[in-house]
């Protein structure tokens, strides 16, 4: 099996996947890591194609929430809540999108307490 660190481009990642040399999880990690090098903020995210934005925003939200919960996501990537919810809606995961929207509202309320 090919190591994730040896994958240098998105084209290579998809080629390896097409040839069954990497599995879907490795492809997902490779795509996410490559996009992380390009998309650093919500402004940049707003300039990429919608399917890419949906994927990246939902994936970075998944990573942050999985790593430290919604509190960590609210601290690290507050501008990605809306795009992430949209990404989950695009995937048909409306309950997850609604949960992200509720977490965003709570985070906004909590931030207001500290900036008032």
N, CA, C and O atoms as CSV, one atom per row, in Angstrom:
chain,resi,resn,atom,element,x,y,z
A,1,UNK,N,N,0.836,-1.183,0.000
A,1,UNK,CA,C,0.000,0.000,0.000
A,1,UNK,C,C,0.882,1.248,0.000
A,1,UNK,O,O,1.962,1.246,0.590
A,2,UNK,N,N,0.439,2.275,-0.638
A,2,UNK,CA,C,1.148,3.541,-0.757
A,2,UNK,C,C,0.954,4.345,0.521
A,2,UNK,O,O,-0.142,4.377,1.080
A,3,UNK,N,N,2.019,4.993,0.981
A,3,UNK,CA,C,1.893,5.813,2.190
A,3,UNK,C,C,1.314,7.180,1.843
A,3,UNK,O,O,1.553,7.708,0.757
A,4,UNK,N,N,0.565,7.737,2.756
A,4,UNK,CA,C,-0.057,9.041,2.564
A,4,UNK,C,C,0.996,10.111,2.276
A,4,UNK,O,O,0.784,10.981,1.432
A,5,UNK,N,N,2.114,10.047,2.967
A,5,UNK,CA,C,3.153,11.075,2.802
A,5,UNK,C,C,3.804,11.048,1.420
A,5,UNK,O,O,4.435,12.026,1.021
A,6,UNK,N,N,3.664,9.955,0.690
A,6,UNK,CA,C,4.264,9.886,-0.644
A,6,UNK,C,C,3.353,10.456,-1.733
A,6,UNK,O,O,3.769,10.587,-2.884
A,7,UNK,N,N,2.125,10.792,-1.376
A,7,UNK,CA,C,1.178,11.348,-2.348
A,7,UNK,C,C,1.388,12.859,-2.395
A,7,UNK,O,O,1.183,13.556,-1.402
A,8,UNK,N,N,1.799,13.354,-3.558
A,8,UNK,CA,C,2.175,14.768,-3.653
A,8,UNK,C,C,1.165,15.648,-4.367
A,8,UNK,O,O,1.224,16.871,-4.235
A,9,UNK,N,N,0.244,15.069,-5.118
A,9,UNK,CA,C,-0.751,15.871,-5.841
A,9,UNK,C,C,-2.120,15.212,-5.757
A,9,UNK,O,O,-2.240,14.021,-5.471
A,10,UNK,N,N,-3.144,16.011,-6.011
A,10,UNK,CA,C,-4.500,15.456,-6.067
A,10,UNK,C,C,-4.631,14.477,-7.224
A,10,UNK,O,O,-5.261,13.428,-7.089
A,11,UNK,N,N,-4.039,14.818,-8.354
A,11,UNK,CA,C,-4.111,13.921,-9.511
A,11,UNK,C,C,-3.512,12.558,-9.181
A,11,UNK,O,O,-4.062,11.522,-9.554
A,12,UNK,N,N,-2.386,12.565,-8.482
A,12,UNK,CA,C,-1.758,11.306,-8.099
A,12,UNK,C,C,-2.674,10.524,-7.161
A,12,UNK,O,O,-2.811,9.308,-7.299
A,13,UNK,N,N,-3.299,11.214,-6.211
A,13,UNK,CA,C,-4.189,10.540,-5.260
A,13,UNK,C,C,-5.338,9.859,-5.990
A,13,UNK,O,O,-5.646,8.699,-5.716
A,14,UNK,N,N,-5.976,10.570,-6.917
A,14,UNK,CA,C,-7.094,9.977,-7.647
A,14,UNK,C,C,-6.629,8.849,-8.562
A,14,UNK,O,O,-7.330,7.849,-8.718
A,15,UNK,N,N,-5.466,9.003,-9.161
A,15,UNK,CA,C,-4.915,7.942,-10.003
A,15,UNK,C,C,-4.654,6.673,-9.183
A,15,UNK,O,O,-4.999,5.569,-9.605
A,16,UNK,N,N,-4.047,6.846,-8.015
A,16,UNK,CA,C,-3.787,5.701,-7.145
A,16,UNK,C,C,-5.090,5.030,-6.714
A,16,UNK,O,O,-5.170,3.803,-6.646
A,17,UNK,N,N,-6.094,5.828,-6.428
A,17,UNK,CA,C,-7.396,5.281,-6.035
A,17,UNK,C,C,-8.020,4.515,-7.205
A,17,UNK,O,O,-8.536,3.411,-7.030
A,18,UNK,N,N,-7.968,5.110,-8.391
A,18,UNK,CA,C,-8.528,4.441,-9.578
A,18,UNK,C,C,-7.861,3.096,-9.839
A,18,UNK,O,O,-8.504,2.169,-10.332
A,19,UNK,N,N,-6.574,2.986,-9.512
A,19,UNK,CA,C,-5.839,1.737,-9.710
A,19,UNK,C,C,-5.915,0.828,-8.480
A,19,UNK,O,O,-5.230,-0.193,-8.419
A,20,UNK,N,N,-6.742,1.195,-7.506
A,20,UNK,CA,C,-6.939,0.423,-6.264
A,20,UNK,C,C,-5.654,0.272,-5.451
A,20,UNK,O,O,-5.473,-0.715,-4.738
A,21,UNK,N,N,-4.758,1.267,-5.565
A,21,UNK,CA,C,-3.526,1.229,-4.784
A,21,UNK,C,C,-3.675,1.940,-3.439
A,21,UNK,O,O,-2.835,1.782,-2.553
A,22,UNK,N,N,-4.744,2.723,-3.286
A,22,UNK,CA,C,-5.105,3.298,-1.993
A,22,UNK,C,C,-6.599,3.110,-1.802
A,22,UNK,O,O,-7.351,3.011,-2.771
A,23,UNK,N,N,-7.024,3.061,-0.545
A,23,UNK,CA,C,-8.445,2.900,-0.262
A,23,UNK,C,C,-9.123,4.270,-0.147
A,23,UNK,O,O,-8.462,5.306,-0.216
A,24,UNK,N,N,-10.428,4.263,0.028
A,24,UNK,CA,C,-11.201,5.505,0.089
A,24,UNK,C,C,-10.787,6.383,1.271
A,24,UNK,O,O,-10.803,7.609,1.162
A,25,UNK,N,N,-10.420,5.776,2.384
A,25,UNK,CA,C,-10.005,6.557,3.550
A,25,UNK,C,C,-8.703,7.299,3.278
A,25,UNK,O,O,-8.551,8.455,3.673
A,26,UNK,N,N,-7.768,6.640,2.605
A,26,UNK,CA,C,-6.500,7.284,2.269
A,26,UNK,C,C,-6.722,8.376,1.227
A,26,UNK,O,O,-6.101,9.436,1.298
A,27,UNK,N,N,-7.596,8.123,0.269
A,27,UNK,CA,C,-7.930,9.155,-0.713
A,27,UNK,C,C,-8.509,10.380,-0.006
A,27,UNK,O,O,-8.110,11.511,-0.284
A,28,UNK,N,N,-9.445,10.151,0.902
A,28,UNK,CA,C,-10.061,11.250,1.651
A,28,UNK,C,C,-8.998,12.046,2.396
A,28,UNK,O,O,-8.990,13.276,2.337
A,29,UNK,N,N,-8.108,11.360,3.090
A,29,UNK,CA,C,-7.039,12.055,3.826
A,29,UNK,C,C,-6.140,12.844,2.881
A,29,UNK,O,O,-5.769,13.979,3.180
A,30,UNK,N,N,-5.789,12.252,1.750
A,30,UNK,CA,C,-4.907,12.926,0.792
A,30,UNK,C,C,-5.561,14.185,0.236
A,30,UNK,O,O,-4.924,15.235,0.150
A,31,UNK,N,N,-6.827,14.078,-0.141
A,31,UNK,CA,C,-7.544,15.235,-0.684
A,31,UNK,C,C,-7.651,16.326,0.378
A,31,UNK,O,O,-7.377,17.495,0.106
A,32,UNK,N,N,-8.044,15.947,1.568
A,32,UNK,CA,C,-8.173,16.923,2.657
A,32,UNK,C,C,-6.846,17.629,2.934
A,32,UNK,O,O,-6.812,18.853,3.058
A,33,UNK,N,N,-5.769,16.879,3.030
A,33,UNK,CA,C,-4.476,17.487,3.322
A,33,UNK,C,C,-4.019,18.416,2.205
A,33,UNK,O,O,-3.463,19.480,2.478
A,34,UNK,N,N,-4.241,18.037,0.973
A,34,UNK,CA,C,-3.855,18.906,-0.148
A,34,UNK,C,C,-4.694,20.180,-0.154
A,34,UNK,O,O,-4.161,21.264,-0.389
A,35,UNK,N,N,-5.986,20.071,0.099
A,35,UNK,CA,C,-6.834,21.260,0.131
A,35,UNK,C,C,-6.492,22.169,1.311
A,35,UNK,O,O,-6.622,23.390,1.218
A,36,UNK,N,N,-6.060,21.576,2.408
A,36,UNK,CA,C,-5.664,22.374,3.573
A,36,UNK,C,C,-4.512,23.305,3.223
A,36,UNK,O,O,-4.400,24.394,3.786
A,37,UNK,N,N,-3.664,22.888,2.304
A,37,UNK,CA,C,-2.545,23.732,1.877
A,37,UNK,C,C,-3.000,24.897,1.011
A,37,UNK,O,O,-2.256,25.859,0.824
A,38,UNK,N,N,-4.223,24.818,0.480
A,38,UNK,CA,C,-4.728,25.839,-0.436
A,38,UNK,C,C,-5.794,26.709,0.227
A,38,UNK,O,O,-5.814,27.926,0.044
A,39,UNK,N,N,-6.673,26.080,0.992
A,39,UNK,CA,C,-7.807,26.788,1.598
A,39,UNK,C,C,-7.494,27.022,3.068
A,39,UNK,O,O,-7.556,26.092,3.872
A,40,UNK,N,N,-7.165,28.231,3.415
A,40,UNK,CA,C,-6.812,28.504,4.801
A,40,UNK,C,C,-7.867,29.265,5.566
A,40,UNK,O,O,-7.831,29.313,6.795
A,41,UNK,N,N,-8.802,29.859,4.861
A,41,UNK,CA,C,-9.799,30.681,5.546
A,41,UNK,C,C,-11.106,30.676,4.761
A,41,UNK,O,O,-11.169,30.185,3.634
A,42,UNK,N,N,-12.147,31.231,5.377
A,42,UNK,CA,C,-13.470,31.216,4.763
A,42,UNK,C,C,-13.513,32.064,3.494
A,42,UNK,O,O,-14.285,31.766,2.583
A,43,UNK,N,N,-12.708,33.103,3.422
A,43,UNK,CA,C,-12.676,33.925,2.215
A,43,UNK,C,C,-12.184,33.103,1.018
A,43,UNK,O,O,-12.779,33.146,-0.059
A,44,UNK,N,N,-11.110,32.366,1.216
A,44,UNK,CA,C,-10.606,31.507,0.149
A,44,UNK,C,C,-11.628,30.433,-0.186
A,44,UNK,O,O,-11.840,30.118,-1.357
A,45,UNK,N,N,-12.258,29.873,0.830
A,45,UNK,CA,C,-13.276,28.847,0.617
A,45,UNK,C,C,-14.393,29.368,-0.281
A,45,UNK,O,O,-14.924,28.630,-1.111
A,46,UNK,N,N,-14.747,30.634,-0.114
A,46,UNK,CA,C,-15.848,31.208,-0.901
A,46,UNK,C,C,-15.506,31.330,-2.386
A,46,UNK,O,O,-16.394,31.547,-3.211
A,47,UNK,N,N,-14.231,31.194,-2.729
A,47,UNK,CA,C,-13.806,31.344,-4.126
A,47,UNK,C,C,-13.598,30.006,-4.850
A,47,UNK,O,O,-13.253,29.995,-6.032
A,48,UNK,N,N,-13.799,28.900,-4.167
A,48,UNK,CA,C,-13.629,27.608,-4.830
A,48,UNK,C,C,-14.988,27.079,-5.284
A,48,UNK,O,O,-16.031,27.551,-4.833
A,49,UNK,N,N,-14.963,26.098,-6.175
A,49,UNK,CA,C,-16.201,25.510,-6.666
A,49,UNK,C,C,-17.029,24.948,-5.513
A,49,UNK,O,O,-16.480,24.435,-4.538
A,50,UNK,N,N,-18.334,25.048,-5.631
A,50,UNK,CA,C,-19.235,24.622,-4.552
A,50,UNK,C,C,-18.979,23.190,-4.075
A,50,UNK,O,O,-18.942,22.967,-2.865
A,51,UNK,N,N,-18.802,22.211,-4.967
A,51,UNK,CA,C,-18.550,20.855,-4.455
A,51,UNK,C,C,-17.264,20.762,-3.622
A,51,UNK,O,O,-17.206,20.018,-2.643
A,52,UNK,N,N,-16.250,21.514,-4.013
A,52,UNK,CA,C,-14.997,21.521,-3.250
A,52,UNK,C,C,-15.220,22.191,-1.901
A,52,UNK,O,O,-14.748,21.702,-0.874
A,53,UNK,N,N,-15.934,23.302,-1.903
A,53,UNK,CA,C,-16.234,24.014,-0.654
A,53,UNK,C,C,-17.056,23.137,0.275
A,53,UNK,O,O,-16.783,23.070,1.474
A,54,UNK,N,N,-18.062,22.466,-0.273
A,54,UNK,CA,C,-18.904,21.587,0.543
A,54,UNK,C,C,-18.067,20.483,1.183
A,54,UNK,O,O,-18.189,20.210,2.378
A,55,UNK,N,N,-17.217,19.852,0.373
A,55,UNK,CA,C,-16.367,18.787,0.900
A,55,UNK,C,C,-15.432,19.323,1.984
A,55,UNK,O,O,-15.384,18.786,3.091
A,56,UNK,N,N,-14.694,20.379,1.663
A,56,UNK,CA,C,-13.660,20.856,2.575
A,56,UNK,C,C,-14.264,21.367,3.885
A,56,UNK,O,O,-13.782,21.023,4.964
A,57,UNK,N,N,-15.301,22.173,3.796
A,57,UNK,CA,C,-15.899,22.729,5.010
A,57,UNK,C,C,-16.469,21.633,5.903
A,57,UNK,O,O,-16.308,21.679,7.123
A,58,UNK,N,N,-17.135,20.648,5.302
A,58,UNK,CA,C,-17.693,19.562,6.119
A,58,UNK,C,C,-16.575,18.704,6.701
A,58,UNK,O,O,-16.696,18.205,7.820
A,59,UNK,N,N,-15.508,18.532,5.965
A,59,UNK,CA,C,-14.385,17.696,6.433
A,59,UNK,C,C,-13.605,18.374,7.557
A,59,UNK,O,O,-13.229,17.722,8.531
A,60,UNK,N,N,-13.359,19.684,7.428
A,60,UNK,CA,C,-12.623,20.378,8.489
A,60,UNK,C,C,-13.476,20.462,9.752
A,60,UNK,O,O,-12.951,20.405,10.865
A,61,UNK,N,N,-14.784,20.598,9.581
A,61,UNK,CA,C,-15.681,20.595,10.739
A,61,UNK,C,C,-15.639,19.225,11.409
A,61,UNK,O,O,-15.537,19.135,12.632
A,62,UNK,N,N,-15.716,18.172,10.622
A,62,UNK,CA,C,-15.653,16.813,11.163
A,62,UNK,C,C,-14.361,16.616,11.947
A,62,UNK,O,O,-14.373,16.047,13.038
A,63,UNK,N,N,-13.259,17.080,11.395
A,63,UNK,CA,C,-11.969,16.912,12.059
A,63,UNK,C,C,-11.940,17.673,13.383
A,63,UNK,O,O,-11.573,17.105,14.412
A,64,UNK,N,N,-12.317,18.937,13.370
A,64,UNK,CA,C,-12.242,19.732,14.597
A,64,UNK,C,C,-13.197,19.226,15.667
A,64,UNK,O,O,-12.822,19.120,16.834
A,65,UNK,N,N,-14.425,18.914,15.280
A,65,UNK,CA,C,-15.396,18.415,16.260
A,65,UNK,C,C,-14.942,17.059,16.793
A,65,UNK,O,O,-15.053,16.794,17.990
A,66,UNK,N,N,-14.439,16.214,15.922
A,66,UNK,CA,C,-13.952,14.909,16.357
A,66,UNK,C,C,-12.738,15.008,17.266
A,66,UNK,O,O,-12.527,14.159,18.131
A,67,UNK,N,N,-11.957,16.032,17.067
A,67,UNK,CA,C,-10.728,16.205,17.846
A,67,UNK,C,C,-10.972,16.880,19.190
A,67,UNK,O,O,-10.321,16.545,20.180
A,68,UNK,N,N,-11.900,17.823,19.231
A,68,UNK,CA,C,-12.081,18.564,20.477
A,68,UNK,C,C,-13.482,19.073,20.725
A,68,UNK,O,O,-13.700,19.887,21.623
A,69,UNK,N,N,-14.434,18.602,19.940
A,69,UNK,CA,C,-15.815,19.007,20.129
A,69,UNK,C,C,-16.145,20.329,19.444
A,69,UNK,O,O,-15.287,20.966,18.832
A,70,UNK,N,N,-17.401,20.719,19.562
A,70,UNK,CA,C,-17.840,21.961,18.941
A,70,UNK,C,C,-17.139,23.175,19.546
A,70,UNK,O,O,-16.960,24.187,18.868
A,71,UNK,N,N,-16.743,23.084,20.804
A,71,UNK,CA,C,-16.025,24.216,21.414
A,71,UNK,C,C,-14.716,24.473,20.676
A,71,UNK,O,O,-14.356,25.621,20.418
A,72,UNK,N,N,-14.011,23.402,20.339
A,72,UNK,CA,C,-12.762,23.570,19.594
A,72,UNK,C,C,-13.035,24.136,18.207
A,72,UNK,O,O,-12.315,25.021,17.745
A,73,UNK,N,N,-14.051,23.640,17.552
A,73,UNK,CA,C,-14.391,24.151,16.221
A,73,UNK,C,C,-14.775,25.628,16.295
A,73,UNK,O,O,-14.403,26.414,15.423
A,74,UNK,N,N,-15.517,26.002,17.334
A,74,UNK,CA,C,-15.922,27.400,17.485
A,74,UNK,C,C,-14.710,28.301,17.685
A,74,UNK,O,O,-14.707,29.452,17.249
A,75,UNK,N,N,-13.695,27.783,18.336
A,75,UNK,CA,C,-12.476,28.550,18.564
A,75,UNK,C,C,-11.599,28.579,17.307
A,75,UNK,O,O,-11.102,29.639,16.924
A,76,UNK,N,N,-11.407,27.423,16.666
A,76,UNK,CA,C,-10.474,27.308,15.546
A,76,UNK,C,C,-11.043,27.765,14.206
A,76,UNK,O,O,-10.351,28.421,13.428
A,77,UNK,N,N,-12.298,27.421,13.938
A,77,UNK,CA,C,-12.845,27.655,12.603
A,77,UNK,C,C,-14.265,28.227,12.647
A,77,UNK,O,O,-15.156,27.678,11.999
A,78,UNK,N,N,-14.498,29.300,13.383
A,78,UNK,CA,C,-15.868,29.812,13.510
A,78,UNK,C,C,-16.500,30.208,12.179
A,78,UNK,O,O,-17.719,30.121,12.029
A,79,UNK,N,N,-15.702,30.635,11.222
A,79,UNK,CA,C,-16.247,31.056,9.931
A,79,UNK,C,C,-16.617,29.894,9.017
A,79,UNK,O,O,-17.161,30.101,7.932
A,80,UNK,N,N,-16.324,28.677,9.454
A,80,UNK,CA,C,-16.625,27.513,8.635
A,80,UNK,C,C,-17.941,26.837,9.024
A,80,UNK,O,O,-18.351,25.879,8.368
A,81,UNK,N,N,-18.610,27.314,10.072
A,81,UNK,CA,C,-19.856,26.672,10.497
A,81,UNK,C,C,-20.915,26.722,9.394
A,81,UNK,O,O,-21.520,25.698,9.077
A,82,UNK,N,N,-21.144,27.885,8.813
A,82,UNK,CA,C,-22.144,28.015,7.750
A,82,UNK,C,C,-21.816,27.150,6.540
A,82,UNK,O,O,-22.658,26.371,6.093
A,83,UNK,N,N,-20.602,27.276,6.003
A,83,UNK,CA,C,-20.251,26.415,4.867
A,83,UNK,C,C,-20.291,24.921,5.201
A,83,UNK,O,O,-20.663,24.110,4.353
A,84,UNK,N,N,-19.914,24.553,6.420
A,84,UNK,CA,C,-19.959,23.140,6.801
A,84,UNK,C,C,-21.401,22.643,6.843
A,84,UNK,O,O,-21.695,21.545,6.369
A,85,UNK,N,N,-22.294,23.443,7.405
A,85,UNK,CA,C,-23.708,23.060,7.429
A,85,UNK,C,C,-24.224,22.893,6.005
A,85,UNK,O,O,-24.971,21.957,5.719
A,86,UNK,N,N,-23.827,23.802,5.110
A,86,UNK,CA,C,-24.224,23.678,3.709
A,86,UNK,C,C,-23.685,22.384,3.103
A,86,UNK,O,O,-24.394,21.696,2.368
A,87,UNK,N,N,-22.448,22.059,3.410
A,87,UNK,CA,C,-21.853,20.825,2.905
A,87,UNK,C,C,-22.628,19.603,3.347
A,87,UNK,O,O,-22.871,18.691,2.557
A,88,UNK,N,N,-23.017,19.585,4.614
A,88,UNK,CA,C,-23.792,18.441,5.109
A,88,UNK,C,C,-25.183,18.404,4.466
A,88,UNK,O,O,-25.712,17.326,4.197
A,89,UNK,N,N,-25.770,19.570,4.221
A,89,UNK,CA,C,-27.066,19.584,3.534
A,89,UNK,C,C,-26.922,19.044,2.114
A,89,UNK,O,O,-27.779,18.298,1.642
A,90,UNK,N,N,-25.846,19.418,1.437
A,90,UNK,CA,C,-25.595,18.915,0.089
A,90,UNK,C,C,-25.503,17.393,0.091
A,90,UNK,O,O,-25.950,16.732,-0.846
A,91,UNK,N,N,-24.921,16.851,1.150
A,91,UNK,CA,C,-24.791,15.395,1.279
A,91,UNK,C,C,-26.088,14.728,1.727
A,91,UNK,O,O,-26.163,13.502,1.810
A,92,UNK,N,N,-27.115,15.540,2.017
A,92,UNK,CA,C,-28.388,14.998,2.471
A,92,UNK,C,C,-28.423,14.699,3.954
A,92,UNK,O,O,-29.322,14.006,4.432
A,93,UNK,N,N,-27.452,15.217,4.684
A,93,UNK,CA,C,-27.354,14.972,6.132
A,93,UNK,C,C,-27.893,16.181,6.892
A,93,UNK,O,O,-27.149,16.902,7.558
A,94,UNK,N,N,-29.202,16.382,6.777
A,94,UNK,CA,C,-29.814,17.588,7.332
A,94,UNK,C,C,-29.761,17.631,8.861
A,94,UNK,O,O,-29.643,18.711,9.441
A,95,UNK,N,N,-29.845,16.488,9.509
A,95,UNK,CA,C,-29.771,16.490,10.978
A,95,UNK,C,C,-28.399,16.969,11.442
A,95,UNK,O,O,-28.304,17.727,12.408
A,96,UNK,N,N,-27.340,16.537,10.768
A,96,UNK,CA,C,-25.991,17.002,11.105
A,96,UNK,C,C,-25.868,18.500,10.825
A,96,UNK,O,O,-25.282,19.240,11.614
A,97,UNK,N,N,-26.425,18.938,9.694
A,97,UNK,CA,C,-26.383,20.364,9.345
A,97,UNK,C,C,-27.120,21.192,10.395
A,97,UNK,O,O,-26.645,22.256,10.793
A,98,UNK,N,N,-28.272,20.711,10.841
A,98,UNK,CA,C,-29.031,21.428,11.868
A,98,UNK,C,C,-28.254,21.497,13.181
A,98,UNK,O,O,-28.287,22.514,13.873
A,99,UNK,N,N,-27.569,20.434,13.515
A,99,UNK,CA,C,-26.748,20.421,14.733
A,99,UNK,C,C,-25.629,21.459,14.625
A,99,UNK,O,O,-25.346,22.168,15.591
A,100,UNK,N,N,-25.005,21.549,13.477
A,100,UNK,CA,C,-23.950,22.552,13.267
A,100,UNK,C,C,-24.538,23.952,13.386
A,100,UNK,O,O,-23.926,24.826,13.999
A,101,UNK,N,N,-25.705,24.175,12.814
A,101,UNK,CA,C,-26.364,25.486,12.926
A,101,UNK,C,C,-26.653,25.840,14.382
A,101,UNK,O,O,-26.455,26.982,14.797
A,102,UNK,N,N,-27.120,24.860,15.156
A,102,UNK,CA,C,-27.402,25.122,16.576
A,102,UNK,C,C,-26.111,25.427,17.331
A,102,UNK,O,O,-26.075,26.333,18.164
A,103,UNK,N,N,-25.054,24.673,17.041
A,103,UNK,CA,C,-23.761,24.929,17.690
A,103,UNK,C,C,-23.232,26.305,17.316
A,103,UNK,O,O,-22.656,26.995,18.157
A,104,UNK,N,N,-23.421,26.713,16.069
A,104,UNK,CA,C,-22.978,28.038,15.626
A,104,UNK,C,C,-23.719,29.134,16.375
A,104,UNK,O,O,-23.116,30.130,16.776
A,105,UNK,N,N,-25.015,28.959,16.563
A,105,UNK,CA,C,-25.807,29.953,17.290
A,105,UNK,C,C,-25.336,30.065,18.734
A,105,UNK,O,O,-25.207,31.170,19.260
A,106,UNK,N,N,-25.080,28.945,19.370
A,106,UNK,CA,C,-24.584,28.960,20.752
A,106,UNK,C,C,-23.206,29.635,20.808
A,106,UNK,O,O,-22.946,30.448,21.694
A,107,UNK,N,N,-22.343,29.299,19.874
A,107,UNK,CA,C,-21.003,29.890,19.846
A,107,UNK,C,C,-21.082,31.402,19.667
A,107,UNK,O,O,-20.332,32.146,20.298
A,108,UNK,N,N,-21.988,31.850,18.812
A,108,UNK,CA,C,-22.164,33.291,18.592
A,108,UNK,C,C,-22.643,33.973,19.866
A,108,UNK,O,O,-22.160,35.052,20.213
A,109,UNK,N,N,-23.583,33.354,20.561
A,109,UNK,CA,C,-24.079,33.907,21.829
A,109,UNK,C,C,-22.967,33.975,22.870
A,109,UNK,O,O,-22.832,34.970,23.581
A,110,UNK,N,N,-22.188,32.932,22.953
A,110,UNK,CA,C,-21.098,32.888,23.930
A,110,UNK,C,C,-20.014,33.918,23.613
A,110,UNK,O,O,-19.490,34.568,24.518
A,111,UNK,N,N,-19.677,34.069,22.326
A,111,UNK,CA,C,-18.673,35.060,21.924
A,111,UNK,C,C,-19.142,36.472,22.262
A,111,UNK,O,O,-18.345,37.322,22.659
A,112,UNK,N,N,-20.441,36.711,22.100
A,112,UNK,CA,C,-20.993,38.037,22.394
A,112,UNK,C,C,-20.796,38.404,23.863
A,112,UNK,O,O,-20.619,39.578,24.186
A,113,UNK,N,N,-20.824,37.428,24.742
A,113,UNK,CA,C,-20.612,37.685,26.173
A,113,UNK,C,C,-19.194,38.186,26.456
A,113,UNK,O,O,-18.970,38.965,27.383
A,114,UNK,N,N,-18.242,37.725,25.639
A,114,UNK,CA,C,-16.858,38.086,25.870
A,114,UNK,C,C,-16.447,39.358,25.136
A,114,UNK,O,O,-15.427,39.963,25.467
A,115,UNK,N,N,-17.227,39.764,24.151
A,115,UNK,CA,C,-16.873,40.960,23.372
A,115,UNK,C,C,-17.727,42.155,23.739
A,115,UNK,O,O,-17.507,43.255,23.233
A,116,UNK,N,N,-18.702,41.951,24.616
A,116,UNK,CA,C,-19.602,43.048,25.003
A,116,UNK,C,C,-18.938,43.966,26.009
A,116,UNK,O,O,-19.545,44.943,26.448
